[in-house]
Amino acid sequence: MFSKTERLILSNQYTILQKLDPKGGWDRAAKIVQDGLAGEYGSLTDYIFDGLSEAECRYVNDVMNMYDALQRPYVDAKKPIPPEASFPGFDGNNETKFMGYARFLRDDDRWKFVKVTNANLNSHFPTASFYGPKLEAWDKLGRPYPLAGANAESVLKA
């Protein structure tokens, strides 16, 4: 529940946003908080995720680093990247926060160059059991960069 003061502040912010972005639907949000429609408060934050811990962020970066290492020999040799070395992404149904972070990193140009299986980075399958063994295999090798030959094969088969 919001106090009347909090509702006033939020309502004013939504009203300002409506002036700046008339097509953004901010007038609906202002009406919700002005009228104290507590049953609708959840709709105001549907797009705000719980977030990722440092360890979860590191995991996503590690997976993307591994695919960069797998793809680098092909890029350097100006050869096409084989499908098995393309980054599948994360499952949109069960790993939404990982998929969202991977998209953020790609859109922020950090991993723009990593070839992906599909542009929206939705693997359509849970990836924890898929990436876990591959990351372990890469760790055992000392995380070589680039990752080529027998080392790449052992990681991809893990």
Disulfide bonds with the S-S distance in Angstrom:
none
